[in-house]
């Protein structure tokens, strides 16, 4: 314990020393900042997120790690000018991202979902569902498959998916001694991967908008069979559940969960989220109706922002919807219906419902803090020209190795999304470049490469500790965020490796379903091989 304390103290002192050492440089700084920093659109633009990610994995402390990454970005942008660094971090960074209407809509949505979870817990709906599920789900395999199925069914939006699946399935998986890290992985692996292959989702709407000069939705649908990371992640997840195979640090978490320790580590950031007495009147209806109301209201909210009630058809309205506003409005009406339902059923009084408002807000404070820092870090990398650096990198490679290009684009997408924590931002950078490079030459390779952009973005987003979806999955499972990242990473890397090989194959075959069949067979073979290696290893240790 003392050793750990000393290590963290040394880390904080080093960070403080670095900050103080840069202060004297103010004297020598130019009176006016240049229009662009010296490191603009160079590899150095990616250093801030690399620093933040490395520190988070080393120290197991995400808040200070993210802030130091932000600090590095601010220093690079200002040329190590003290005043410029502070102004950039706060004016352009923290305050800037919190005054962004899209980000604020997501935070409102997050808080309302937290309140709804607190309401469902206090009403006894979650406990009632847990009792019902314990009578019908009698194994760990059944509980995990039920979690996956629910994640697949909620394909509208990844934020909504993470928090809803977590709140509904957490009592069930806890009952079956499934670790919170494994629950977080199941949630995360069915959130973005499902949304990126569902034509009716906020992700499909985003991708459609990034395809200039083409029918965005048609391109999205044609790209689905080539979206290997999303499809293979689902295949891998189901295969591992059925074969009862775990590896890496996840295996340790699952072994400890079998003994009753669902967390393994001391980190329990959401331990107090469910404190308080539950109503004894709650039934399964008190969980299902609020969830159904939330789904319906969020869908209506999204198509409303897309102009559905002004004459646009459903698909068009969804493709041009504002997910942030739609989800915020929809979740508000879902909350309203939930409160009225509980009052009419005399499960909770109005006063008891209002007591859940601060409880739900407090439960989401860790996720809100991490999201705010993650968005600020993205603002730092944007100001340093990370997008331009990667775009130029991809353009320089597009003239050669044409058949290998989808695999190369997949790796670039992985790296960019991992470093920036945003898959949508990665779409916006890479997809227009791919369309420009291939639309007039090889349409089929364009479709494969667009899929590689989407798959790489989802893969990097899935691995990154600063990804908002990864943060949401931790919040939904009420799992320590660093635990979720460290246990999920080996699984994501395996799926990414098979996807990379699959894109090489697809680049030569250029046949959607034949390439997909080969990819699925390869993924299942890898899972079986992992199981065999683990069995042999266990036999040697016994």
MARTORKOL-660148 format. One record per residue (C-alpha): residue in one letter; x, y, z. Coordinates in steps of 0.2 Angstrom, whole numbers, always signed. Layout:
<tises>
TISE code    xx    yy    zz
TISE    A     X     Y     Z
...
</tises>
This chain:
<tises>
TISE code    xx    yy    zz
TISE    X    +0    +0    +0
TISE    X   +14   +12    +5
TISE    X   +23    +8   -12
TISE    X    +8   +12   -22
TISE    X    +5   +28   -12
TISE    X   +23   +33   -15
TISE    X   +22   +29   -34
TISE    X    +6   +40   -36
TISE    X   +14   +54   -26
TISE    X   +29   +53   -37
TISE    X   +18   +54   -52
TISE    X    +9   +69   -46
TISE    X   +25   +78   -41
TISE    X   +32   +75   -58
TISE    X   +17   +82   -66
TISE    X   +17   +97   -55
TISE    X   +36   +99   -59
TISE    X   +33   +99   -78
TISE    X   +20  +112   -76
TISE    X   +30  +123   -65
TISE    X   +46  +121   -77
TISE    X   +36  +128   -91
TISE    X   +30  +144   -82
TISE    X   +46  +153   -84
TISE    X   +45  +151  -103
TISE    X   +32  +164  -103
TISE    X   +45  +177  -102
TISE    X   +53  +171  -118
TISE    X   +37  +168  -127
TISE    X   +32  +179  -142
TISE    X   +20  +193  -138
TISE    X    +7  +186  -150
TISE    X    +3  +168  -154
TISE    X    +5  +162  -171
TISE    X   -11  +157  -181
TISE    X    -6  +139  -179
TISE    X    +6  +130  -167
TISE    X   +23  +124  -173
TISE    X   +18  +106  -171
TISE    X    +1  +108  -181
TISE    X    -3   +93  -192
TISE    X   +12   +83  -186
TISE    X   +14   +67  -176
TISE    X   +16   +78  -161
TISE    X    -3   +82  -162
TISE    X    -7   +64  -157
TISE    X    +5   +65  -142
TISE    X    -8   +72  -129
TISE    X   -20   +58  -130
TISE    X    -6   +45  -131
TISE    X    +0   +52  -114
TISE    X   -17   +52  -107
TISE    X   -20   +34  -112
TISE    X    -3   +28  -106
TISE    X    -5   +36   -89
TISE    X   -22   +30   -87
TISE    X   -17   +12   -90
TISE    X    -1   +14   -79
TISE    X    -8   +23   -64
TISE    X   -26   +16   -65
TISE    X   -32   +34   -61
TISE    X   -42   +41   -76
TISE    X   -46   +59   -70
TISE    X   -28   +66   -68
TISE    X   -22   +56   -83
TISE    X   -34   +64   -94
TISE    X   -30   +81   -87
TISE    X   -12   +79   -90
TISE    X   -15   +74  -108
TISE    X   -26   +90  -109
TISE    X   -11  +100  -101
TISE    X    +1   +93  -114
TISE    X   -11   +98  -128
TISE    X   -12  +116  -121
TISE    X    +7  +118  -119
TISE    X   +10  +112  -137
TISE    X    -4  +124  -144
TISE    X    +3  +139  -134
TISE    X   +21  +136  -137
TISE    X   +23  +133  -119
TISE    X   +16  +150  -114
TISE    X    +8  +150   -97
TISE    X    -6  +162  -100
TISE    X   -10  +154  -117
TISE    X   -10  +137  -110
TISE    X   -22  +141   -97
TISE    X   -34  +151  -109
TISE    X   -33  +137  -122
TISE    X   -37  +123  -109
TISE    X   -52  +133  -101
TISE    X   -59  +144  -115
TISE    X   -57  +133  -130
TISE    X   -57  +117  -120
TISE    X   -67  +114  -105
TISE    X   -79  +129  -106
TISE    X   -80  +127  -125
TISE    X   -85  +108  -125
TISE    X   -98  +111  -111
TISE    X  -106  +126  -120
TISE    X  -107  +115  -136
TISE    X  -126  +111  -139
TISE    X  -123   +93  -145
TISE    X  -112   +89  -129
TISE    X  -124   +97  -117
TISE    X  -139   +87  -125
TISE    X  -129   +71  -122
TISE    X  -126   +76  -104
TISE    X  -144   +80  -101
TISE    X  -149   +63  -109
TISE    X  -136   +55   -97
TISE    X  -143   +64   -81
TISE    X  -161   +59   -86
TISE    X  -156   +41   -88
TISE    X  -147   +41   -72
TISE    X  -163   +48   -64
TISE    X  -174   +34   -72
TISE    X  -162   +21   -66
TISE    X  -163   +28   -48
TISE    X  -182   +28   -50
TISE    X  -183   +10   -57
TISE    X  -172    +4   -43
TISE    X  -182   +13   -29
TISE    X  -199    +8   -36
TISE    X  -192   -10   -35
TISE    X  -194   -13   -54
TISE    X  -176   -18   -56
TISE    X  -177   -30   -41
TISE    X  -193   -38   -48
TISE    X  -185   -41   -65
TISE    X  -170   -49   -56
TISE    X  -182   -60   -46
TISE    X  -191   -65   -62
TISE    X  -175   -67   -72
TISE    X  -168   -78   -58
TISE    X  -183   -90   -60
TISE    X  -181   -91   -79
TISE    X  -162   -89   -81
TISE    X  -152  -102   -72
TISE    X  -135  -101   -79
TISE    X  -121   -89   -82
TISE    X  -122   -93  -101
TISE    X  -141   -89  -101
TISE    X  -138   -72   -92
TISE    X  -124   -67  -104
TISE    X  -134   -72  -120
TISE    X  -149   -62  -113
TISE    X  -138   -47  -111
TISE    X  -131   -49  -128
TISE    X  -149   -51  -135
TISE    X  -155   -36  -126
TISE    X  -140   -26  -133
TISE    X  -144   -32  -151
TISE    X  -162   -26  -149
TISE    X  -158    -9  -143
TISE    X  -149    -3  -159
TISE    X  -156   +15  -159
TISE    X  -141   +23  -151
TISE    X  -125   +17  -142
TISE    X  -127   +29  -127
TISE    X  -145   +23  -124
TISE    X  -140    +5  -127
TISE    X  -126    +6  -114
TISE    X  -136   +13  -100
TISE    X  -152    +4  -103
TISE    X  -144   -13  -105
TISE    X  -134   -10   -89
TISE    X  -148    -5   -78
TISE    X  -159   -19   -84
TISE    X  -147   -34   -84
TISE    X  -135   -29   -69
TISE    X  -146   -38   -56
TISE    X  -147   -53   -67
TISE    X  -128   -54   -70
TISE    X  -125   -51   -52
TISE    X  -136   -65   -47
TISE    X  -126   -77   -58
TISE    X  -109   -71   -52
TISE    X  -104   -63   -68
TISE    X   -91   -49   -65
TISE    X   -95   -31   -68
TISE    X   -80   -31   -80
TISE    X   -88   -44   -90
TISE    X  -105   -36   -90
TISE    X   -96   -20   -96
TISE    X   -88   -29  -110
TISE    X  -105   -37  -116
TISE    X  -113   -20  -115
TISE    X   -99   -11  -125
TISE    X   -97   -25  -138
TISE    X  -116   -24  -142
TISE    X  -117    -5  -142
TISE    X  -107    +3  -156
TISE    X  -105   -14  -166
TISE    X  -124   -15  -167
TISE    X  -127    +3  -171
TISE    X  -114    +3  -185
TISE    X  -123   -11  -194
TISE    X  -141    -5  -191
TISE    X  -148    +6  -205
TISE    X  -160   +14  -193
TISE    X  -148   +21  -180
TISE    X  -140   +38  -175
TISE    X  -124   +30  -182
TISE    X  -131   +26  -199
TISE    X  -137   +44  -199
TISE    X  -120   +51  -195
TISE    X  -111   +40  -208
TISE    X  -124   +44  -222
TISE    X  -119   +62  -219
TISE    X  -101   +59  -222
TISE    X  -103   +52  -240
TISE    X  -102   +67  -252
TISE    X  -110   +65  -269
TISE    X  -117   +48  -265
TISE    X  -133   +40  -258
TISE    X  -127   +39  -240
TISE    X  -140   +26  -234
TISE    X  -137   +15  -249
TISE    X  -119   +15  -247
TISE    X  -121   +12  -228
TISE    X  -132    -4  -232
TISE    X  -120   -10  -245
TISE    X  -105    -8  -233
TISE    X  -113   -19  -219
TISE    X  -107   -36  -225
TISE    X   -89   -29  -225
TISE    X   -90   -22  -208
TISE    X   -79   -35  -201
TISE    X   -75   -28  -184
TISE    X   -93   -26  -179
TISE    X   -99   -42  -185
TISE    X   -84   -52  -179
TISE    X   -85   -44  -162
TISE    X  -103   -51  -160
TISE    X   -97   -68  -167
TISE    X   -82   -69  -155
TISE    X   -93   -63  -140
TISE    X  -106   -77  -143
TISE    X   -93   -90  -146
TISE    X   -84   -86  -130
TISE    X  -100   -87  -120
TISE    X  -105  -103  -127
TISE    X   -88  -111  -126
TISE    X   -86  -104  -108
TISE    X   -69   -96  -113
TISE    X   -60   -81  -104
TISE    X   -43   -75  -106
TISE    X   -32   -61  -100
TISE    X   -36   -51   -85
TISE    X   -55   -54   -88
TISE    X   -52   -72   -83
TISE    X   -46   -66   -66
TISE    X   -61   -55   -64
TISE    X   -72   -70   -68
TISE    X   -64   -82   -56
TISE    X   -65   -69   -42
TISE    X   -84   -66   -47
TISE    X   -87   -85   -44
TISE    X   -81   -82   -26
TISE    X   -93   -68   -24
TISE    X   -81   -53   -28
TISE    X   -89   -45   -43
TISE    X   -76   -30   -44
TISE    X   -59   -38   -41
TISE    X   -51   -21   -37
TISE    X   -56    -8   -24
TISE    X   -63    +3   -37
TISE    X   -82    +4   -35
TISE    X   -86   +22   -41
TISE    X  -105   +18   -42
TISE    X  -106    +8   -25
TISE    X  -118   +21   -18
TISE    X  -129   +23   -33
TISE    X  -142   +10   -27
TISE    X  -143   +15    -9
TISE    X  -160   +17    -1
TISE    X  -175    +7    +2
TISE    X  -184    -1   -12
TISE    X  -203    -1   -14
TISE    X  -211   -18   -10
TISE    X  -225   -15   -23
TISE    X  -214   -15   -38
TISE    X  -216   -28   -52
TISE    X  -208   -32   -68
TISE    X  -221   -20   -76
TISE    X  -212    -6   -67
TISE    X  -196    -9   -76
TISE    X  -203   -14   -94
TISE    X  -215    +0   -96
TISE    X  -202   +14   -92
TISE    X  -189    +6  -104
TISE    X  -202    +4  -118
TISE    X  -208   +22  -115
TISE    X  -190   +28  -116
TISE    X  -187   +18  -132
TISE    X  -203   +25  -141
TISE    X  -200   +43  -135
TISE    X  -182   +43  -140
TISE    X  -186   +37  -157
TISE    X  -200   +50  -159
TISE    X  -188   +63  -152
TISE    X  -175   +59  -165
TISE    X  -187   +58  -180
TISE    X  -195   +74  -174
TISE    X  -178   +83  -175
TISE    X  -176   +76  -193
TISE    X  -193   +84  -199
TISE    X  -204   +68  -199
TISE    X  -219   +79  -193
TISE    X  -215   +91  -207
TISE    X  -217   +79  -221
TISE    X  -201   +70  -222
TISE    X  -202   +51  -223
TISE    X  -196   +40  -208
TISE    X  -179   +35  -216
TISE    X  -175   +53  -221
TISE    X  -180   +60  -205
TISE    X  -169   +47  -196
TISE    X  -154   +51  -207
TISE    X  -155   +69  -204
TISE    X  -160   +69  -186
TISE    X  -151   +78  -172
TISE    X  -147   +63  -160
TISE    X  -142   +74  -145
TISE    X  -158   +85  -145
TISE    X  -169   +70  -150
TISE    X  -162   +59  -136
TISE    X  -163   +73  -123
TISE    X  -182   +77  -128
TISE    X  -186   +59  -129
TISE    X  -178   +54  -112
TISE    X  -187   +69  -104
TISE    X  -204   +62  -109
TISE    X  -199   +45  -105
TISE    X  -195   +51   -87
TISE    X  -212   +60   -86
TISE    X  -222   +44   -91
TISE    X  -212   +34   -78
TISE    X  -216   +47   -64
TISE    X  -234   +47   -69
TISE    X  -235   +28   -70
TISE    X  -227   +26   -52
TISE    X  -239   +38   -45
TISE    X  -255   +30   -53
TISE    X  -249   +13   -47
TISE    X  -245   +20   -30
TISE    X  -228   +13   -31
TISE    X  -219   +29   -27
TISE    X  -226   +46   -22
TISE    X  -222   +62   -31
TISE    X  -210   +67   -16
TISE    X  -201   +50   -17
TISE    X  -199   +52   -36
TISE    X  -191   +69   -34
TISE    X  -179   +62   -21
TISE    X  -172   +51   -35
TISE    X  -167   +67   -45
TISE    X  -151   +71   -36
TISE    X  -148   +52   -33
TISE    X  -148   +49   -52
TISE    X  -137   +64   -55
TISE    X  -124   +59   -42
TISE    X  -124   +42   -49
TISE    X  -119   +49   -66
TISE    X  -106   +61   -60
TISE    X   -91   +50   -63
TISE    X   -96   +47   -81
TISE    X  -100   +66   -83
TISE    X   -82   +71   -77
TISE    X   -74   +58   -88
TISE    X   -84   +63  -103
TISE    X   -80   +82  -100
TISE    X   -61   +78   -99
TISE    X   -62   +67  -115
TISE    X   -71   +80  -125
TISE    X   -58   +93  -119
TISE    X   -44   +81  -124
TISE    X   -52   +79  -141
TISE    X   -53   +98  -143
TISE    X   -34   +99  -139
TISE    X   -30   +87  -153
TISE    X   -41   +96  -165
TISE    X   -33  +112  -162
TISE    X   -16  +104  -165
TISE    X   -21   +97  -182
TISE    X   -23   +78  -178
TISE    X   -36   +76  -192
TISE    X   -26   +85  -205
TISE    X   -10   +74  -201
TISE    X   -20   +58  -203
TISE    X   -29   +64  -218
TISE    X   -13   +67  -227
TISE    X    -6   +51  -221
TISE    X   -20   +41  -229
TISE    X   -20   +51  -245
TISE    X    -1   +48  -248
TISE    X    -5   +29  -247
TISE    X   -20   +29  -259
TISE    X   -10   +28  -274
TISE    X    -1   +11  -271
TISE    X    -6    -6  -264
TISE    X   -24    -4  -269
TISE    X   -29   -22  -264
TISE    X   -21   -19  -247
TISE    X   -28    -2  -244
TISE    X   -44    -8  -235
TISE    X   -33   -16  -222
TISE    X   -22    -1  -221
TISE    X   -37   +11  -219
TISE    X   -44    -1  -205
TISE    X   -27    +1  -195
TISE    X   -27   +20  -198
TISE    X   -45   +21  -192
TISE    X   -41   +11  -177
TISE    X   -26   +22  -172
TISE    X   -35   +38  -175
TISE    X   -51   +33  -165
TISE    X   -40   +26  -151
TISE    X   -30   +42  -149
TISE    X   -45   +54  -150
TISE    X   -58   +43  -142
TISE    X   -71   +47  -156
TISE    X   -77   +36  -170
TISE    X   -89   +49  -177
TISE    X   -74   +61  -179
TISE    X   -64   +47  -188
TISE    X   -79   +44  -200
TISE    X   -78   +62  -204
TISE    X   -60   +62  -208
TISE    X   -58   +46  -218
TISE    X   -74   +43  -227
TISE    X   -73   +58  -238
TISE    X   -55   +54  -242
TISE    X   -60   +36  -248
TISE    X   -75   +43  -258
TISE    X   -64   +55  -267
TISE    X   -51   +42  -270
TISE    X   -62   +28  -277
TISE    X   -79   +35  -282
TISE    X   -73   +37  -300
TISE    X   -62   +22  -302
TISE    X   -67    +7  -292
TISE    X   -84    +7  -283
TISE    X   -83   -10  -275
TISE    X   -66    -6  -267
TISE    X   -74   +11  -261
TISE    X   -88    +1  -252
TISE    X   -75   -10  -244
TISE    X   -64    +4  -239
TISE    X   -79   +14  -232
TISE    X   -83    -2  -221
TISE    X   -64    -2  -216
TISE    X   -66   +16  -210
TISE    X   -81   +12  -200
TISE    X   -74    -4  -193
TISE    X   -58    +4  -189
TISE    X   -67   +19  -180
TISE    X   -77    +7  -170
TISE    X   -62    -4  -165
TISE    X   -52   +11  -159
TISE    X   -67   +18  -150
TISE    X   -70    +1  -142
TISE    X   -52    +0  -136
TISE    X   -49   +19  -130
TISE    X   -51   +23  -112
TISE    X   -56   +41  -117
TISE    X   -70   +35  -129
TISE    X   -88   +41  -123
TISE    X   -96   +24  -128
TISE    X   -83   +15  -117
TISE    X   -86   +27  -103
TISE    X  -105   +24  -105
TISE    X  -102    +6  -104
TISE    X   -93    +7   -88
TISE    X  -107   +18   -81
TISE    X  -120    +6   -87
TISE    X  -112    -9   -79
TISE    X  -107    +2   -64
TISE    X   -89    -5   -66
TISE    X   -73    +4   -63
TISE    X   -68   +12   -79
TISE    X   -50    +7   -80
TISE    X   -55   -11   -75
TISE    X   -67   -11   -90
TISE    X   -53    -4  -102
TISE    X   -40   -16   -96
TISE    X   -51   -32   -97
TISE    X   -59   -27  -114
TISE    X   -43   -23  -123
TISE    X   -36   -41  -126
TISE    X   -53   -46  -133
TISE    X   -54   -31  -144
TISE    X   -36   -34  -151
TISE    X   -40   -52  -155
TISE    X   -56   -46  -165
TISE    X   -46   -32  -173
TISE    X   -32   -45  -179
TISE    X   -44   -56  -187
TISE    X   -53   -41  -195
TISE    X   -36   -35  -202
TISE    X   -33   -51  -210
TISE    X   -51   -52  -217
TISE    X   -49   -35  -225
TISE    X   -33   -41  -234
TISE    X   -44   -56  -240
TISE    X   -58   -44  -245
TISE    X   -46   -33  -255
TISE    X   -42   -47  -266
TISE    X   -59   -57  -267
TISE    X   -70   -42  -268
TISE    X   -85   -53  -265
TISE    X   -96   -48  -250
TISE    X  -103   -64  -244
TISE    X   -88   -75  -248
TISE    X   -76   -64  -239
TISE    X   -88   -63  -224
TISE    X   -90   -82  -223
TISE    X   -71   -84  -223
TISE    X   -70   -70  -209
TISE    X   -83   -79  -198
TISE    X   -74   -96  -200
TISE    X   -58   -88  -196
TISE    X   -65   -79  -180
TISE    X   -73   -95  -173
TISE    X   -57  -105  -177
TISE    X   -47   -92  -167
TISE    X   -59   -93  -152
TISE    X   -57  -112  -152
TISE    X   -38  -111  -153
TISE    X   -38   -99  -138
TISE    X   -49  -112  -128
TISE    X   -37  -126  -133
TISE    X   -21  -116  -128
TISE    X   -29  -111  -111
TISE    X   -34  -129  -108
TISE    X   -16  -135  -111
TISE    X    -9  -122  -100
TISE    X   -21  -126   -86
TISE    X   -16  -145   -88
TISE    X    +2  -140   -86
TISE    X    +0  -130   -71
TISE    X   -10  -143   -62
</tises>
